[in-house]
Amino acid sequence: MVMPLFDTASTMDASTAVPLGVSVPRAGSDGTGSNHAGRVNVACYAPGISSLEVVYAAPGGEWRTQALPNVTHGVHHGIVEDLPYGSRYGFRPASGEQSLPFAAPTSEIEGDAGQPLLLDPYGRAVDQQDGFLASVRMAGAYDWGTDQRLRLPWRNTIIYEAHVRGQSMLHPDVPEELRGTYAGMAHPAIIEHLTSLGVSSVQLLPVHFHLDEPHLQDLGLTNYWGYNTAAFFALHPGYATRAAQKAGPQAVQDEFKSMVKHLHAAGLEVILDVVYNHTAEGGPDGQTLSFRGLGEQAYYRTDGHGRYVDTTGCGNSLNFGEPRVVQMVLDSLRYWVDEFHIDGFRFDLAVTLCRNAANEFDPRHPFLVAVAADPVLSDVKLIAEPWDVGYGGWQTGRFPVGWVDWNDHFRDALRSFWLTDRAALDAGGHGGPLAKLADSLSGSAALFQPSGRSRLASVNFITSHDGFTLNDLVSFDRKHNEANGEENRDGHGDNRSYNHGVEGPTEDGTILAKRAQSRRNLMASMLVSLGVPMITAGDELARTQQGNNNAYCQDNSLAWLDWTRTPESHEMLRSTKRYIRLRKEFLAAQPHDFPVLDEQSYLYWFDQNGHPMSMERWNDPHNRVVQLLLGSDNGGFAGLMVVNGSASDLQFTLPRVTAGATALRMFELRLTTSPLHEERQGGQVAAGEKDLVEAYSISIYRS
């Protein structure tokens, strides 16, 4: 039953159009002050509605309705007297009555009988009771103590891409009630794994409130990855412990903040994967949850006929040609930084956020300019997935200074060299030339230089959440996504993978050894390359998804990390830790600005005989050996990487070279990805002398 409300005429001048969402009224704006805890300013951008009502219920109270009496440039706003913290609320078009009964879940929103309220785009939490969604007013208080963002330099960053739920669901040392939760992510067993591994930054798959697509619900599946956001200021409560969910949205927020605080205390940054390119409302025939009902022609990109322009493959694209949309995203990002101490963001399908009025990517797009000019956002890590599915969607290397890009060129070059080339060689053919491999190992400088960025703008990765795991990459030639319910039609078909002779699981020791060698080669190549490496959670444990390269809907053991200790997982974990230690050892010996200042750094390429690489050798597809010497004039030592992508053990000559002002005389073997690492590590070879590099392996020396 809706309770009678005060005369709204008396508050006509008290409300403001800013800030958007629910906020405490400005003190003295109407001469009464703002000490009443339930007295709030409500403002919502709803250009598609002539008159808007807020429908709300205080904790334990009945539902009430009030019209928002003022409209300023499409923002409906008004003062509400009894909306304290914990209140549920939402919006709907006004019915012309001052106050009307609100009987959930009956809808008065045309076209959607299942969701009677429109979520507040600025709502700090989403609650689902009585069969419908409602926004929740939240308090932001939390005892952070001395916690603050870590601000780790890019050069010292090693990213670990993880899923909050999948990371701890099967961990035997995490208590059952904490598994798959924010608290589980911060459990000492998980933190110990991350810190002993040596990564610096945890990049979490989406934690914003998201919904499952209707077609997944029909199949009895869920959107496990979470790339279907419905509220950009709200946490996904399903990743909180049952105790926190039962206690309510404030407890969910506190659990998440505690996770961030514990990860920071361990020296680990927290980066959020964010999905601002589309919403969970889907295409024009999809459900109405918020934006579509408030003004779809403003919130979504449309053509000249009002039809949706979809560059995301998800039915809609947020309209970054609309200033209010840009403002919403900027406000959301600042909220997560200020209120949750988030260290950075990875932007899913980031090109969609930067398309101009002509629907073309613009590196000077107002969104990018605004981020660069913002004192908060310009001070956090900004990672672009530099593509979308629209025309001209691939833009790797074109994002501006201040951003780093997922480097798909690196991914494809490394997979081709170590896997598809090897498959060709095993079949009696030959591989490709070395040029793309060399460019990737050295940080893809030519790709990022035109945008004014250095090699540190390249996020180097072999795998990510989307696609094969590292173990599956060396175990399957084809995707096996039958469990997704789409008859294996979903997922990428071009994986540049190689099963080494048998599709999927095998007990053949020879094939298993080849797969292990390829895993080590790929991981080592990534971790010793110039740029910023990203490890996908579980690759350090040789995790498998049984050939499923699109496990977005598999919230089960197929997609969760398997912590079972096996010889393969033990060996892969030891190797990964070894490569990370080697990377850190080398960088610690270089000046703090290495490798940004090219004039103080050196990077030399040599052939198998220790001679500078010639153009003929670069372009020879039969040449599968190259040496890379890199360091700095003021560095403590130089590093030499020797790559053998051929099927034979080979003798090679270590180069005679003067690096800076120092003639390099002796090289110490620090690592080989071959099975002989333990036997050969520490061996010393003089410049100009010969040494052995095993087939399909990498050897790394210091001098």
Summary of the structure (lengths in Angstrom):
residues: 703
radius of gyration: 27.7
end to end distance: 80.2
largest distance: 92.5
contacts: 2447
relative contact order: 0.08
helix: 29%
strand: 21%
